[in-house]
Amino acid sequence: MVAWRDDLRSLFTKYLIALFLAVAVPLTANGIVEAWFAYQDQRARLDALLGVEARGAANRIGNFVQGISDQLGWLVQLPWTEEIDERRQIDALRLLRQVPAVVNLMLVDGLGRERVYVSRVGLNRTEGRTDHRRDAAVEGARSRRLWYGQVTYNRGSEPYMTVAMAGNRPSVGIAVADVNLKLIWDVISVIRVGNTGYAFVLDELGRLIAHPDLGLVLKGDDEDSHRPFRAIREALGTASFATAVDAQGLAVAAASASVAGPGWTVVVVQPLAEAYGPIYAAIWRTAVLLISGLALAALLAWWLANRLSGPIRLLEKGTKRIGAGEFGHRVEIDSGDELQRLAESFNAMAEGLALSLERQERIDRLKRFLAPQVAELVDRSGDGSLLEARRTLVVALFCDLRGFTAFSAKAPPEEVMKVLSDYYEALGRVIAAHEATLASFTGDGVMVLVNAPVSADDPGRRALDLAADMQTNVQALVALWRMQGHRIGFGVGLAMGEATVGRVGNESRSDYTAIGSVVNLASRLCSAAADGEILVDRTLADVEAWRDRIVDKGSFTIKGFDDPIAVFALTTGQAAS
């Protein structure tokens, strides 16, 4: 016993205990303090992460809803008249194609009468003129211009919402759309916080309208399925971060953000077990370090991992930015090893992609009014001056369908669009084959230029060849249309002379066109041409290759010209019987 007491009082023991305490106490205190601050930092990071995800999802959903509102706004620009306006129905059908979420669309005039109704699931109708002045959507749009209805469940499952947009004055009417909210699932399903975190959307009444598990949404207005999610939103209240219990009984951390407009709430949650997993792991690592003394090894491992993963993260971020279209982004890594050479190769690839995209966009812009092979030629030559304004000899050709207005007023929209599609397909092949320039097309009318912007050998003969081929190809369609009971014809007018040619438009959109009396003359000749007829001016009538097929029609007084104009017809025998 005395010997044992002596050992405790020895200097060796005191130094041993003192040194041990000098190291153990600070390390233990440091571990506890670090764990506490790590918990607070993790909570703050979790709050920020969930908040960012919630706000990002809310912004994307808000953009989704705003995009629909913007599309509806284009339909309420012009005032209604008592006459039938077929363009309104075409615009409504175009919106259905551009916005898949819109299921039904109704256009109401300034008096609250239904003028156009198009649907993905029902029959389209025009000029129903049913009175909708007392509809909640119409009244809401009139009072607030933009009105969002309560969420309803179609057939008790799919969430729908009605959006109504009024114009800036009563006479332009109101556009009312039924929107399928099931497409919001595309936004919610890609949100992942950690491995098990997810997001969902509630309407103002606390009903579920979007969730990664689409089956929960399709339960419709089932109170039992909505209650757990509503409880999470209630736990949040006005706070930016809170903890609650989800539908599986798991404790979760939650953050929310409001969707501007319809007043929905996006909630992002992550189970606490996963959210605070890094804290629990840190505590265990601290305990292991205190027991095993491997602090230096852990520090070295952290340094090496950061040394390797840092450049990789830069490359990953760079890849995402390049994928998003930021081809000017460059990755800077100055490590002097393979990672630096990889970054240099990456930057060279980005530069090549930028040049390739720029060239493709340039060619695509040219293809809007040039034949594909001509567009490629202009791009390869690098001579952008070909499209600049200049005075040159040009052949202007106009063509359109006879009787198309009466046909389109009576025929179903699908039949009208089918006729136009076949018509433009036939003309497009002929124009491209003759390397002409498609200047513009409106409805059934087409304007084509020959000898601009690229010069052509014997432009007069090429233009007459083009006109003859147009009649041959379109008259084949006319014969088919006549068999289907459609009284449609096709006429062509063209003239040759000096004109001013070049690009017109603005920085974001431009077209290539020609301006001058020769263009006006060709347009008037087209208007005067009967079905199967090609009318030309005197200059083209003197083209040697077609002279034996030219018939003098006499001189006519043409609007916009002081003196009578000699008019000639190019006979092809292509008129449909």
KEMI-839182 format. One record per residue (C-alpha): x, y, z; residue in three letters. Coordinates in steps of 0.05 Angstrom, whole numbers, padded with zeros to 5 digits, always signed. Layout:
N
XYZALA;...
REM end
This chain:
577
+00000+00000+00000MET;+00056+00049+00019VAL;+00093+00033-00045ALA;+00030+00045-00086TRP;+00019+00113-00054ARG;+00092+00130-00068ASP;+00081+00114-00141ASP;+00022+00161-00144LEU;+00062+00217-00114ARG;+00122+00207-00158SER;+00142+00261-00207LEU;+00135+00212-00264PHE;+00062+00200-00247THR;+00047+00274-00238LYS;+00077+00291-00305TYR;+00041+00233-00337LEU;-00026+00256-00308ILE;-00013+00329-00323ALA;+00007+00316-00395LEU;-00050+00269-00404PHE;-00100+00320-00377LEU;-00066+00375-00416ALA;-00080+00337-00479VAL;-00143+00299-00462ALA;-00182+00358-00432VAL;-00171+00405-00490PRO;-00185+00350-00540LEU;-00248+00329-00504THR;-00272+00400-00496ALA;-00254+00415-00568ASN;-00292+00354-00591GLY;-00354+00375-00552ILE;-00350+00447-00576VAL;-00337+00425-00647GLU;-00396+00377-00644ALA;-00442+00433-00618TRP;-00420+00483-00671PHE;-00422+00429-00725ALA;-00494+00416-00704TYR;-00511+00489-00710GLN;-00474+00496-00776ASP;-00508+00434-00804GLN;-00575+00461-00782ARG;-00560+00528-00816ALA;-00536+00492-00879ARG;-00597+00447-00878LEU;-00642+00508-00870ASP;-00607+00542-00929ALA;-00607+00480-00972LEU;-00680+00464-00961LEU;-00698+00537-00970GLY;-00659+00543-01035VAL;-00692+00479-01062GLU;-00761+00504-01041ALA;-00752+00572-01071ARG;-00722+00543-01135GLY;-00781+00495-01143ALA;-00830+00552-01127ALA;-00797+00595-01180ASN;-00799+00539-01232ARG;-00872+00525-01217ILE;-00887+00600-01218GLY;-00852+00605-01285ASN;-00895+00546-01309PHE;-00959+00582-01289VAL;-00933+00649-01314GLN;-00915+00618-01380GLY;-00987+00595-01389ILE;-01012+00665-01370SER;-00964+00696-01420ASP;-00990+00650-01475GLN;-01062+00668-01458LEU;-01042+00742-01461GLY;-01026+00735-01535TRP;-01098+00713-01548LEU;-01129+00776-01518VAL;-01094+00830-01558GLN;-01145+00848-01612LEU;-01218+00869-01603PRO;-01273+00822-01624TRP;-01322+00837-01680THR;-01388+00805-01698GLU;-01356+00771-01758GLU;-01327+00701-01755ILE;-01252+00705-01742ASP;-01219+00639-01762GLU;-01151+00665-01740ARG;-01173+00662-01667ARG;-01186+00587-01672GLN;-01119+00576-01707ILE;-01084+00615-01651ASP;-01122+00574-01598ALA;-01101+00508-01631LEU;-01029+00533-01636ARG;-01030+00547-01561LEU;-01054+00476-01547LEU;-00994+00450-01586ARG;-00945+00496-01551GLN;-00971+00486-01480VAL;-00985+00412-01466PRO;-01013+00428-01397ALA;-01073+00465-01425VAL;-01130+00416-01434VAL;-01188+00462-01453ASN;-01186+00533-01479LEU;-01244+00581-01487MET;-01243+00651-01517LEU;-01297+00698-01494VAL;-01312+00765-01527ASP;-01324+00831-01493GLY;-01397+00814-01481LEU;-01381+00750-01445GLY;-01401+00704-01502ARG;-01363+00642-01521GLU;-01332+00651-01591ARG;-01279+00596-01594VAL;-01273+00531-01554TYR;-01217+00480-01566VAL;-01202+00418-01525SER;-01156+00358-01522ARG;-01211+00313-01496VAL;-01275+00342-01525GLY;-01302+00371-01589LEU;-01279+00439-01614ASN;-01331+00491-01630ARG;-01334+00562-01656THR;-01385+00618-01649GLU;-01425+00581-01596GLY;-01439+00649-01565ARG;-01461+00618-01499THR;-01466+00671-01445ASP;-01410+00663-01393HIS;-01414+00731-01360ARG;-01432+00700-01293ARG;-01377+00648-01294ASP;-01328+00656-01236ALA;-01269+00655-01284ALA;-01298+00710-01328VAL;-01317+00754-01268GLU;-01250+00742-01235GLY;-01211+00761-01297ALA;-01251+00824-01307ARG;-01238+00847-01236SER;-01165+00826-01231ARG;-01146+00815-01305ARG;-01108+00750-01285LEU;-01150+00700-01244TRP;-01130+00633-01216TYR;-01185+00584-01195GLY;-01186+00534-01139GLN;-01154+00467-01153VAL;-01205+00414-01173THR;-01196+00340-01185TYR;-01217+00315-01253ASN;-01254+00249-01246ARG;-01234+00251-01173GLY;-01160+00242-01186SER;-01121+00289-01233GLU;-01112+00360-01205PRO;-01137+00415-01251TYR;-01137+00491-01245MET;-01173+00544-01286THR;-01133+00605-01308VAL;-01168+00665-01339ALA;-01134+00725-01372MET;-01169+00789-01392ALA;-01141+00839-01442GLY;-01123+00910-01427ASN;-01191+00934-01450ARG;-01260+00899-01448PRO;-01268+00893-01523SER;-01211+00843-01531VAL;-01247+00793-01487GLY;-01221+00739-01440ILE;-01182+00674-01450ALA;-01201+00617-01401VAL;-01158+00555-01397ALA;-01164+00490-01358ASP;-01094+00468-01338VAL;-01074+00397-01319ASN;-01029+00405-01258LEU;-01004+00334-01262LYS;-00947+00361-01306LEU;-00919+00398-01245ILE;-00895+00328-01225TRP;-00838+00339-01274ASP;-00812+00395-01230VAL;-00822+00361-01163ILE;-00797+00292-01183SER;-00726+00317-01198VAL;-00716+00350-01130ILE;-00673+00307-01086ARG;-00643+00330-01020VAL;-00592+00279-01001GLY;-00615+00208-01014ASN;-00686+00209-00986THR;-00707+00282-00984GLY;-00764+00304-01030TYR;-00813+00360-01044ALA;-00888+00367-01050PHE;-00938+00423-01067VAL;-01002+00442-01030LEU;-01056+00489-01052ASP;-01086+00543-01008GLU;-01133+00493-00974LEU;-01075+00446-00958GLY;-01092+00394-01011ARG;-01036+00355-01045LEU;-01027+00374-01119ILE;-00956+00350-01133ALA;-00913+00296-01101HIS;-00857+00249-01127PRO;-00906+00192-01113ASP;-00958+00208-01166LEU;-01006+00157-01135GLY;-01015+00202-01074LEU;-01036+00260-01119VAL;-01084+00217-01159LEU;-01123+00199-01096LYS;-01157+00265-01108GLY;-01194+00300-01052ASP;-01180+00244-01001ASP;-01174+00279-00934GLU;-01133+00223-00902ASP;-01079+00229-00955SER;-01075+00306-00948HIS;-01073+00310-00872ARG;-01000+00290-00859PRO;-00974+00340-00911PHE;-01019+00395-00885ARG;-00992+00382-00815ALA;-00920+00394-00839ILE;-00941+00461-00870ARG;-00977+00480-00805GLU;-00915+00463-00765ALA;-00875+00511-00809LEU;-00925+00568-00801GLY;-00887+00632-00817THR;-00819+00603-00799ALA;-00767+00587-00852SER;-00747+00520-00820PHE;-00782+00470-00774ALA;-00784+00397-00756THR;-00846+00354-00762ALA;-00870+00282-00774VAL;-00884+00258-00845ASP;-00936+00209-00870ALA;-00891+00149-00853GLN;-00882+00173-00782GLY;-00810+00196-00793LEU;-00783+00259-00761ALA;-00764+00307-00817VAL;-00734+00376-00827ALA;-00777+00421-00872ALA;-00774+00488-00908ALA;-00826+00521-00952SER;-00835+00574-01005ALA;-00897+00606-01035SER;-00913+00602-01110VAL;-00930+00672-01135ALA;-00999+00677-01166GLY;-01042+00616-01146PRO;-01019+00619-01073GLY;-00992+00548-01070TRP;-00938+00525-01022THR;-00877+00484-01041VAL;-00850+00444-00981VAL;-00782+00409-00983VAL;-00768+00357-00929VAL;-00710+00312-00909GLN;-00711+00259-00855PRO;-00673+00281-00793LEU;-00635+00216-00790ALA;-00603+00233-00857GLU;-00601+00308-00846ALA;-00559+00301-00782TYR;-00523+00240-00806GLY;-00458+00280-00817PRO;-00462+00304-00744ILE;-00469+00234-00717TYR;-00412+00211-00761ALA;-00369+00269-00736ALA;-00381+00250-00664ILE;-00360+00179-00677TRP;-00298+00202-00714ARG;-00279+00248-00656THR;-00286+00190-00608ALA;-00244+00145-00652VAL;-00191+00199-00660LEU;-00188+00209-00584LEU;-00179+00135-00573ILE;-00135+00116-00632SER;-00094+00179-00641GLY;-00105+00180-00716LEU;-00118+00254-00720ALA;-00059+00266-00766LEU;-00080+00210-00813ALA;-00151+00238-00816ALA;-00124+00308-00830LEU;-00078+00281-00885LEU;-00135+00241-00915ALA;-00179+00303-00916TRP;-00123+00344-00949TRP;-00112+00292-01003LEU;-00186+00283-01016ALA;-00196+00358-01023ASN;-00134+00362-01068ARG;-00163+00311-01115LEU;-00238+00327-01111SER;-00230+00403-01118GLY;-00208+00401-01192PRO;-00259+00347-01206ILE;-00314+00391-01177ARG;-00291+00448-01221LEU;-00295+00403-01282LEU;-00363+00378-01261GLU;-00389+00450-01253LYS;-00358+00469-01319GLY;-00392+00410-01353THR;-00460+00432-01326LYS;-00449+00503-01349ARG;-00428+00480-01418ILE;-00489+00435-01419GLY;-00532+00496-01402ALA;-00504+00533-01462GLY;-00449+00576-01429GLU;-00396+00559-01481PHE;-00353+00618-01459GLY;-00341+00586-01391HIS;-00269+00561-01379ARG;-00241+00517-01324VAL;-00177+00542-01292GLU;-00135+00488-01257ILE;-00061+00503-01243ASP;-00037+00437-01214SER;+00016+00420-01267GLY;-00009+00348-01273ASP;-00059+00307-01312GLU;-00117+00347-01283LEU;-00089+00411-01312GLN;-00081+00378-01380ARG;-00152+00351-01375LEU;-00178+00422-01360ALA;-00140+00449-01421GLU;-00172+00395-01465SER;-00240+00412-01435PHE;-00230+00486-01451ASN;-00210+00469-01523ALA;-00273+00426-01529MET;-00317+00483-01503ALA;-00286+00531-01554GLU;-00299+00482-01610GLY;-00371+00472-01588LEU;-00381+00547-01587ALA;-00355+00555-01658LEU;-00396+00495-01682SER;-00460+00522-01649LEU;-00448+00592-01678GLU;-00440+00563-01748ARG;-00502+00519-01741GLN;-00544+00578-01717GLU;-00519+00620-01775ARG;-00537+00565-01825ILE;-00606+00556-01792ASP;-00620+00630-01799ARG;-00601+00627-01873LEU;-00644+00566-01885LYS;-00705+00606-01865ARG;-00705+00640-01933PHE;-00652+00603-01974LEU;-00650+00533-02002ALA;-00607+00487-01958PRO;-00551+00480-02008GLN;-00550+00556-02020VAL;-00548+00569-01945ALA;-00488+00522-01939GLU;-00454+00557-01997LEU;-00464+00627-01965VAL;-00437+00602-01899ASP;-00375+00568-01928ARG;-00359+00630-01969SER;-00361+00673-01907GLY;-00388+00730-01949ASP;-00441+00761-01905GLY;-00448+00820-01953SER;-00491+00776-01998LEU;-00549+00791-01951LEU;-00537+00866-01944GLU;-00581+00917-01979ALA;-00565+00929-02053ARG;-00597+00944-02120ARG;-00598+00885-02168THR;-00636+00849-02223LEU;-00686+00802-02192VAL;-00745+00759-02211VAL;-00803+00765-02161ALA;-00853+00708-02161LEU;-00919+00706-02123PHE;-00968+00648-02119CYS;-01029+00630-02078ASP;-01090+00585-02077LEU;-01155+00604-02110ARG;-01217+00594-02067GLY;-01177+00580-02005PHE;-01212+00632-01962THR;-01281+00602-01975ALA;-01253+00532-01964PHE;-01220+00549-01898SER;-01283+00582-01872ALA;-01323+00518-01880LYS;-01273+00462-01873ALA;-01252+00432-01805PRO;-01186+00461-01778PRO;-01151+00394-01785GLU;-01169+00391-01859GLU;-01147+00464-01870VAL;-01079+00451-01838MET;-01072+00385-01878LYS;-01083+00422-01944VAL;-01033+00477-01925LEU;-00982+00425-01902SER;-00986+00387-01969ASP;-00985+00453-02007TYR;-00922+00480-01973TYR;-00888+00412-01977GLU;-00896+00411-02052ALA;-00874+00484-02061LEU;-00815+00474-02014GLY;-00787+00417-02056ARG;-00793+00456-02121VAL;-00763+00520-02092ILE;-00704+00482-02063ALA;-00693+00444-02128ALA;-00687+00509-02168HIS;-00643+00541-02114GLU;-00691+00600-02106ALA;-00701+00643-02044THR;-00765+00636-02003LEU;-00776+00708-01981ALA;-00841+00700-01943SER;-00906+00661-01937PHE;-00971+00683-01906THR;-01032+00638-01904GLY;-01034+00608-01974ASP;-00992+00663-02006GLY;-00918+00654-02022VAL;-00864+00703-02046MET;-00801+00675-02080VAL;-00740+00711-02107LEU;-00693+00688-02163VAL;-00623+00718-02172ASN;-00619+00744-02100ALA;-00581+00739-02055PRO;-00541+00689-02096VAL;-00534+00705-02170SER;-00563+00654-02219ALA;-00546+00638-02291ASP;-00603+00661-02337ASP;-00649+00682-02279PRO;-00708+00693-02327GLY;-00708+00622-02353ARG;-00697+00593-02283ARG;-00756+00633-02256ALA;-00802+00608-02313LEU;-00778+00537-02302ASP;-00794+00546-02228LEU;-00864+00573-02242ALA;-00879+00516-02290ALA;-00856+00463-02240ASP;-00898+00498-02186MET;-00960+00491-02229GLN;-00944+00419-02246THR;-00935+00398-02174ASN;-00992+00439-02143VAL;-01042+00421-02198GLN;-01031+00348-02179ALA;-01053+00367-02109LEU;-01111+00409-02137VAL;-01136+00348-02174ALA;-01134+00308-02110LEU;-01169+00364-02071TRP;-01223+00368-02125ARG;-01236+00292-02116MET;-01246+00307-02042GLN;-01297+00361-02058GLY;-01253+00421-02046HIS;-01259+00476-02099ARG;-01187+00502-02096ILE;-01143+00527-02152GLY;-01073+00555-02159PHE;-01046+00617-02195GLY;-00976+00646-02205VAL;-00951+00716-02225GLY;-00879+00737-02236LEU;-00841+00797-02262ALA;-00767+00813-02275MET;-00731+00879-02263GLY;-00688+00921-02216GLU;-00706+00919-02142ALA;-00675+00934-02075THR;-00659+00870-02038VAL;-00633+00857-01968GLY;-00649+00837-01897ARG;-00705+00873-01859VAL;-00725+00864-01786GLY;-00690+00873-01720ASN;-00631+00842-01684GLU;-00671+00781-01659SER;-00710+00767-01723ARG;-00698+00786-01796SER;-00722+00764-01864ASP;-00692+00771-01934TYR;-00739+00808-01982THR;-00743+00852-02043ALA;-00774+00921-02051ILE;-00793+00956-02115GLY;-00843+00963-02171SER;-00825+00895-02200VAL;-00848+00863-02134VAL;-00914+00901-02136ASN;-00924+00881-02209LEU;-00912+00807-02194ALA;-00961+00810-02136SER;-01015+00843-02180ARG;-01003+00791-02235LEU;-01012+00735-02184CYS;-01078+00765-02160SER;-01102+00768-02233ALA;-01080+00697-02251ALA;-01135+00645-02256ALA;-01129+00572-02234ASP;-01072+00539-02272GLY;-01050+00605-02302GLU;-00980+00636-02300ILE;-00979+00711-02316LEU;-00913+00745-02333VAL;-00889+00814-02354ASP;-00858+00833-02421ARG;-00786+00822-02397THR;-00799+00749-02380LEU;-00842+00739-02442ALA;-00779+00752-02484ASP;-00740+00694-02452VAL;-00718+00652-02512GLU;-00728+00583-02481ALA;-00803+00595-02467TRP;-00821+00642-02523ARG;-00863+00591-02561ASP;-00905+00579-02498ARG;-00920+00653-02486ILE;-00990+00680-02502VAL;-01003+00756-02505ASP;-01061+00773-02459LYS;-01062+00847-02479GLY;-01050+00909-02438SER;-01084+00921-02372PHE;-01089+00979-02324THR;-01058+00954-02259ILE;-01065+00987-02192LYS;-01002+01025-02173GLY;-00979+01036-02245PHE;-00996+01098-02286ASP;-00991+01066-02355ASP;-01024+01002-02380PRO;-00980+00941-02370ILE;-00971+00887-02423ALA;-00989+00820-02393VAL;-00970+00752-02420PHE;-00989+00681-02401ALA;-00942+00622-02397LEU;-00982+00562-02422THR;-00969+00496-02387THR;-01036+00461-02393GLY;-01037+00447-02319GLN;-01106+00473-02298ALA;-01148+00421-02261ALA;-01212+00402-02295SER;
REM end
